Amino acid sequence: ESARRSRYRKAAHLKDLEDQVDKLKAENSCLLRRLAALNQKYNDATVDNRVLKADMETLRAK
């Protein structure tokens, strides 16, 4: 009986760990998508900043 309970607890713990792994994988995937989107926004803002600086220099030269 004790061994059976021990096996049951071990199996339940393993199931909990597997569920946690699945949850963390999903969270990681979501975070990677958010990171990619933020990197794209950063790159777009960098390009816009360069354009605005060039426009500013053009206007100053007039």
C-alpha positions in Angstrom: 0.0 0.0 0.0 2.7 2.5 0.9 4.6 1.7 -2.3 1.4 2.2 -4.3 0.8 5.6 -2.7 4.4 6.6 -3.3 4.1 5.7 -7.0 0.9 7.6 -7.2 2.5 10.7 -5.6 5.5 10.4 -7.9 3.2 10.1 -11.0 1.1 13.1 -9.8 4.3 15.2 -9.3 5.6 14.2 -12.7 2.2 15.2 -14.3 2.4 18.6 -12.5 6.0 19.1 -13.8 4.9 18.2 -17.3 2.0 20.7 -17.1 4.4 23.4 -15.8 6.7 22.7 -18.8 3.9 23.1 -21.2 2.8 26.3 -19.6 6.3 27.7 -19.6 6.8 26.7 -23.3 3.6 28.6 -24.2 4.7 31.6 -22.2 8.1 31.6 -23.7 6.6 31.5 -27.2 4.4 34.4 -26.4 7.3 36.4 -25.0 9.4 35.7 -28.1 6.6 37.0 -30.3 6.3 40.1 -28.2 10.1 40.6 -28.3 10.1 40.3 -32.1 7.3 42.9 -32.4 9.1 45.3 -30.0 12.4 44.8 -31.9 10.5 45.7 -35.1 9.1 48.8 -33.5 12.5 49.8 -32.3 14.0 49.4 -35.7 11.2 51.4 -37.3 11.7 54.2 -34.8 15.4 54.2 -35.5 14.8 54.7 -39.2 12.2 57.4 -38.5 14.7 59.1 -36.2 17.4 59.1 -38.9 14.9 60.6 -41.4 13.8 63.3 -39.0 17.4 64.2 -38.2 18.2 64.4 -41.9 15.2 66.6 -42.5 16.2 68.8 -39.6 19.7 69.3 -41.0 18.2 70.1 -44.4 16.0 72.7 -42.9 18.8 74.2 -40.9 20.9 74.5 -44.1 18.3 76.7 -45.8 
